[in-house]
């Protein structure tokens, strides 16, 4: 029963090893991907947040509509906690991340970022960050275990998965444990978010995501299948050969297969998008669009020329450039070169901490539909208007 899962895990590991995490292009994309992860985890929960809403929230501009503003704050909280925990746990082994302490810490950090008014369930019950639920509950069709059993169940969950060894077994464990943690439903709210962040962190600790992909995008894009597979894995075992516990092992394997296939699809997609050969062509397309519609940059004095392609591509694959060198690489005169450089900084495809510091490649939201088509379709739709 597990042989197909081992094959999928091996394919996933091999695909992830083909990623190129060190390129400046990849580093520039990571911050944008955190926003995308937060968008998709909101979408899974049915709390839709437009990419443009998240972009405004990053500039501390929250919507006048209270419901939209609350979703903006959730998105920011997810981004901050994802980055904080990746850095904080960077030295820990994947096995260490199967931990009740970590599960509570994820929930605590996530909800501590929110104001008190946001820390309530849809029924108005208070959400205490990091505290296990103290009431029985039902979520959709899922009847969660009695609240008095939660602590023991989480401890058993951790003990089961932290004993795994080897990358393939741990990748499969990340998939299986995702369902089992969601089934325990340890908190009054935020269980899905917590489980997805925990799975993301295990895959990160395995060196698979490298900050360039997450299962969240794929799970959101197949939301109905995600919930259906989760619900099916809640079913009791059907016969003596269907595992030894109270739940169906066959359905758990089916969920794990879906989860690993989703991860493989996301890793493969990002490897293709980070291929530098076609990327240069997409960069040229972006410059042409900006040349034809300089109003997108925000100033009638904006100037973009195709001569900017070489230094811009160099910054994407090699790293920051001194401003004088960037201008020289365009082959333009100093005055025109400065205007082109200033325009690209205004648009956000270049960034710099000061007015004299070297310029580095960046990925503004409005560039995604040109540089990484189909990566975040909802952001493409937002910025194409």
C-alpha positions in Angstrom: 0.0 0.0 0.0 2.9 2.4 0.7 5.0 1.6 -2.4 3.2 4.2 -4.6 3.7 6.8 -1.8 7.4 6.1 -1.6 7.6 6.5 -5.4 5.8 9.8 -5.2 8.0 11.0 -2.4 11.1 10.1 -4.3 9.9 12.0 -7.4 9.1 15.0 -5.2 12.6 15.0 -3.6 14.3 14.7 -7.0 12.2 17.5 -8.4 13.0 19.8 -5.5 16.7 19.2 -6.0 16.4 20.7 -9.4 15.3 24.0 -8.0 17.8 26.9 -8.1 17.3 28.6 -4.7 20.4 30.8 -4.7 19.7 32.9 -7.7 18.8 36.6 -7.0 15.7 36.0 -9.0 14.6 33.3 -6.6 15.4 35.5 -3.6 13.4 38.4 -5.1 10.4 36.1 -5.5 10.3 34.7 -2.0 8.6 37.7 -0.4 6.0 37.7 -3.1 5.4 33.9 -2.5 4.8 34.5 1.2 2.0 36.9 0.2 0.6 34.3 -2.2 0.7 31.6 0.5 -1.3 33.8 2.9 -3.8 34.5 0.1 -4.3 30.9 -0.7 -4.6 29.8 3.0 -7.3 32.5 3.4 -9.0 31.1 0.2 -9.1 27.6 1.6 -10.9 28.9 4.7 -13.4 30.7 2.5 -12.1 34.0 3.7 -11.3 35.5 0.3 -8.7 38.3 0.2 -7.8 40.0 -3.1 -4.0 40.1 -3.8 -4.4 43.9 -4.1 -5.8 43.9 -0.6 -2.7 42.1 0.7 -0.5 44.5 -1.2 -2.2 47.5 0.4 -2.0 45.9 3.9 1.8 45.5 3.5 1.8 49.3 3.2 -0.4 49.4 6.3 -3.4 50.6 4.3 -6.4 48.6 5.6 -9.8 48.6 4.0 -12.7 50.6 5.4 -14.8 47.5 5.3 -14.2 45.7 8.6 -14.5 42.2 7.2 -11.9 42.9 4.5 -9.6 44.6 7.0 -9.8 41.5 9.2 -8.8 39.3 6.3 -6.0 41.6 5.5 -4.7 41.3 9.1 -5.0 37.5 8.9 -2.9 37.5 5.7 -0.2 39.7 7.3 -0.1 37.5 10.4 0.3 34.4 8.3 3.2 35.9 6.3 5.0 37.1 9.5 4.6 33.8 11.3 5.7 31.7 8.3 8.9 33.7 7.9 9.6 33.9 11.7 9.2 30.2 12.2 11.2 29.2 9.2 14.1 31.3 10.6 13.6 30.3 14.2 13.4 26.5 13.4 16.1 26.5 10.7 18.5 24.4 12.9 15.9 21.9 13.9 15.4 18.5 12.3 12.2 17.6 10.5 11.4 15.1 13.3 11.6 18.0 15.9 8.6 19.7 14.1 6.2 16.9 15.0 5.6 18.5 18.4 2.7 19.6 20.4 4.7 22.5 21.6 5.3 23.6 18.1 1.6 23.1 17.2 0.6 25.4 20.0 3.3 27.9 19.2 2.1 28.2 15.6 -1.4 28.9 16.8 -0.2 31.3 19.5 2.0 33.3 17.2 -0.7 33.5 14.5 -3.5 34.7 16.7 -1.3 36.9 18.9 -0.7 39.0 15.8 -4.4 39.9 15.6 -6.3 42.4 17.7 -8.8 41.2 20.2 -11.8 41.9 18.0 -10.4 39.5 15.4 -9.8 36.7 17.9 -13.3 35.3 17.8 -15.0 32.4 16.0 -17.9 32.9 13.6 -20.2 32.1 16.5 -18.5 34.8 18.6 -16.5 32.5 21.0 -13.1 33.9 22.0 -10.0 32.4 20.5 -7.2 32.1 23.0 -3.8 32.0 21.2 -2.1 28.7 21.7 -4.7 27.2 24.0 -6.3 23.9 23.2 -10.1 23.9 23.0 -12.2 23.3 26.1 -15.4 22.3 24.4 -16.6 19.6 22.0 -17.3 20.8 18.5 -18.3 19.8 15.0 -16.7 21.3 11.9 -18.7 20.7 8.8 -19.2 16.9 8.7 -16.3 16.3 11.1 -17.2 15.5 14.7 -14.0 16.3 16.5 -12.8 14.0 19.4 -13.9 15.1 22.9 -11.9 18.1 24.1 -10.6 16.2 27.1 -8.7 13.8 24.8 -7.0 16.5 22.7 -3.8 16.8 24.7 -3.2 13.0 24.7 -4.1 12.7 21.0 -1.6 15.5 20.1 1.1 13.8 22.2 0.4 10.5 20.4 0.4 12.2 17.0 3.8 13.7 17.8 5.3 10.4 19.1 4.1 8.6 16.0 5.6 10.9 13.4 8.8 12.0 15.1 10.2 8.4 15.0 10.3 8.5 11.1 13.7 8.6 9.4 14.8 9.2 5.9 13.6 11.9 3.5 11.0 9.8 1.7 9.4 8.5 5.0 9.3 12.1 6.4 7.7 13.5 3.2 5.0 10.8 3.5 4.7 11.6 7.2 4.2 15.3 6.5 1.2 14.3 4.3 -0.3 11.8 6.7 0.2 13.9 9.8 -1.5 16.8 8.1 -4.8 14.9 8.1 -4.3 13.4 11.6 -3.7 16.8 13.1 -6.7 18.3 11.3 -8.8 15.4 12.6 -7.8 16.0 16.2 -8.9 19.6 15.7 -7.0 20.8 18.8 -8.2 24.4 18.8 -11.5 26.1 18.8 -10.6 27.7 15.5 -7.6 28.0 13.2 -6.9 24.3 12.9 -6.6 24.3 9.2 -4.2 27.2 9.2 -2.1 25.6 11.9 -1.9 22.2 10.2 -0.9 23.8 6.9 1.8 25.9 8.5 3.1 22.8 10.3 3.2 20.8 7.1 4.9 23.7 5.3 7.6 23.9 8.0 8.3 20.1 7.9 8.8 20.3 4.1 11.0 23.4 4.6 13.1 21.6 7.2 13.5 18.7 4.7 15.1 21.2 2.3 12.3 20.7 -0.2 10.5 24.0 -0.5 13.6 26.3 -0.3 11.2 29.2 0.0 10.0 28.7 -3.5 6.8 26.7 -3.3 4.3 25.6 -0.7 1.5 23.1 -0.8 -0.9 25.9 0.1 -1.2 27.1 -3.5 -2.0 23.6 -4.8 -4.4 22.8 -2.0 -6.4 26.0 -2.6 -6.5 25.4 -6.4 -8.0 22.0 -5.7 -10.0 23.1 -2.7 -13.0 20.7 -3.2 -10.6 17.7 -3.6 -8.7 18.8 -0.5 -11.7 18.9 1.7 -13.1 15.7 0.2 -9.9 13.8 0.8 -9.7 15.2 4.4 -13.3 14.1 5.0 -12.8 10.6 3.6 -9.8 10.1 5.8 -12.0 10.8 8.8 -13.9 7.6 8.0 -13.7 4.6 10.4 -11.7 1.6 9.1 -13.9 -0.7 6.9 -12.3 -4.1 7.5 -9.5 -5.9 9.2 -7.0 -5.1 6.5 -7.8 -1.4 6.7 -5.2 -0.5 9.3 -5.1 -1.1 13.0 -6.5 2.2 14.4 -10.0 3.5 14.5 -9.7 5.4 11.2 -9.4 4.1 7.6 -5.8 3.6 6.6 -6.8 3.2 3.0 -8.4 6.7 3.0 -5.4 8.1 4.8 -3.1 6.7 2.0 -5.4 8.2 -0.6 -5.1 11.6 1.1 -1.3 11.3 1.3 -1.2 10.4 -2.4 -3.3 13.5 -3.2 -1.1 15.7 -0.9 2.2 14.4 -2.4 0.9 14.8 -6.0 -0.1 18.3 -5.1 3.4 19.1 -3.8 5.1 17.5 -6.8 2.9 19.6 -9.1 3.9 22.8 -7.2 7.6 22.0 -7.2 7.6 21.2 -10.9 5.7 24.3 -11.7 8.2 26.5 -9.9 11.2 24.8 -11.4 9.8 25.6 -14.9 9.1 29.2 -13.9 12.6 29.7 -12.6 14.2 28.4 -15.9 16.4 31.4 -16.8 16.4 30.8 -20.6 12.7 31.7 -21.2 12.8 34.1 -18.3 14.8 36.6 -20.3 12.1 36.6 -23.0 9.4 37.3 -20.4 11.5 40.1 -19.0 11.7 41.6 -22.5 7.9 41.3 -22.8 7.5 43.2 -19.5 9.8 46.1 -20.7 7.8 46.3 -23.9 4.6 46.6 -22.0 6.0 49.3 -19.8 7.4 51.1 -22.8 4.0 51.1 -24.5 2.1 52.0 -21.3 4.4 54.1 -19.1 1.3 55.2 -17.1 1.5 51.9 -15.4 4.7 53.2 -13.7 2.9 56.2 -12.3 4.5 59.2 -13.9 4.2 60.9 -17.3 7.9 61.4 -17.2 8.6 57.7 -16.9 10.8 56.2 -19.6 11.5 52.6 -20.3 13.6 51.3 -23.2 14.4 47.8 -24.4 18.1 48.6 -23.8 17.4 48.1 -20.1 17.0 44.3 -20.7 20.7 43.3 -20.3 21.4 45.0 -17.0 18.0 44.1 -15.6 18.5 40.4 -16.6 22.0 40.6 -15.1 20.6 41.9 -11.8 18.1 39.0 -11.8 20.7 36.3 -12.3 23.9 37.7 -10.8 22.9 40.2 -8.1 22.8 44.0 -7.4 24.5 46.5 -9.7 26.1 49.8 -9.0 23.9 52.5 -10.6 26.6 53.8 -12.9 27.2 50.3 -14.1 23.6 49.6 -14.7 23.3 52.8 -16.9 26.5 51.9 -18.7 25.2 48.5 -19.6 22.1 50.0 -21.3 24.4 51.7 -23.8 22.2 54.8 -23.4 23.3 58.3 -22.7 23.6 59.2 -19.0 20.5 61.4 -19.0 18.3 58.7 -20.7 19.9 56.0 -18.6 19.1 57.7 -15.4 15.5 58.2 -16.5 15.1 54.5 -17.4 16.7 53.5 -14.1 14.4 55.8 -12.1 11.4 54.5 -13.9 12.3 50.9 -13.2 12.7 51.8 -9.5 9.3 53.6 -9.5 7.7 50.5 -11.0 9.4 48.3 -8.4 11.2 45.9 -10.7 14.4 47.3 -9.2 14.8 48.3 -5.5 17.4 50.1 -3.5 17.6 51.0 0.2 18.9 54.6 -0.6 19.1 56.9 -3.5 22.8 56.1 -4.0 23.0 52.4 -3.1 23.3 49.6 -5.7 20.0 48.4 -7.3 18.7 44.9 -6.9 16.1 43.0 -8.9 12.6 42.8 -7.4 9.2 41.3 -8.3 6.3 43.8 -7.9 2.8 42.4 -8.0 2.1 44.0 -11.3 5.0 42.2 -12.9 3.8 38.7 -12.1 1.6 38.2 -15.2 4.7 39.0 -17.4 7.5 37.3 -15.5 5.7 34.4 -13.9 2.5 33.8 -15.9 -0.1 31.6 -14.2 1.8 31.6 -10.9 -0.9 33.7 -9.1 -3.8 34.1 -11.6 -5.9 36.2 -9.2 -3.0 38.7 -8.9 -2.7 38.9 -12.7 -6.4 39.7 -12.9 -6.1 42.4 -10.1 -3.2 44.2 -11.9 -4.5 43.9 -15.4 -7.4 46.2 -14.7 
